[in-house]
Amino acid sequence: MNELAASMPGFVSYKDFSSTDGERVSIVEFESEEALKAWREHPQHVMAQQLGRDKFFAEYHIQVCTPVRDYSYQHKG
């Protein structure tokens, strides 16, 4: 799914994190709500979500977020 998401128009980034207790967090960023909607409705993604519900996940939680603030720092030295 990562490759498919990365091929979608408006894709920005994908990051995946795991904790020692097995919890996982994936962050997929798109540049617009329209691009996110296209990803959410992509037939292969919809099939993968159903497979996840049927075979892999007892539960999951999805949040769709808008950044309140976005800034960075880069040391120049």
N, C-alpha and C positions, 0 to 999 in steps of 0.2 A: 504494500500500500504506500510505502514511503516514496518509491519511484513514481507511482501513479500520481500521488499528491504533488510531487516536484514537477511533474509534466503539465500540471494544470495552469492555465493563464491566471496570473495574480498571486501565484504561490510565492511566499517570502522565505519561510524557514520551517524546519522541523527539528525538534529537540526531544530527547527521551531520557528520563531519569528513573532510577530504581533505588528503593531503600532496602536495608538489610532484612526487613520483615516481609519483603515481597511486594510491597505496594509500588505501583508504577505510575508515572505522570508523563504524558506526552503533550507537547505544545506544538501546535501546527498554526502557523501564521499566514494569513492572506492579506492582500492589500486593500480589499474592500468586502463589504457584506455580500455583494453580488458574486464575487469569486468564491467566497466561503459557501454560499448557497449552491453554486455549481458543484463544488466538492461534495457537499452533504448529499446532493441528489444524484451524483454519478452512479450509474448502475453497478459497477464493480465494487464501489465503496459500500453501497447499500447491501449487496450480497455479503461482503466481508463483515459488516456489522451484524447481520443476521447469523452468520456462522459463529461469530464471537458469542452472541447470546445463547445459541444452541449448544455450543461445545466447549467454550473456554472460560467464560466469565460468570461467576455467581452474581456479581453486581458490578456496576460502574457508575461514574458520575461525570457529566459533561458540563463545562461552563464555557459560555461564549462571552468574551470580555472585550472591552474597549479601554485602551490605556488612558489613565488619568494624567499621567506625566511620563515623559520619555526623554531621558538625557543620558549622556555618557561623558567619560573623561579619558583622555589619552595623554600620558606623560611624554613630554618632548624634551629629551635630554640626551 
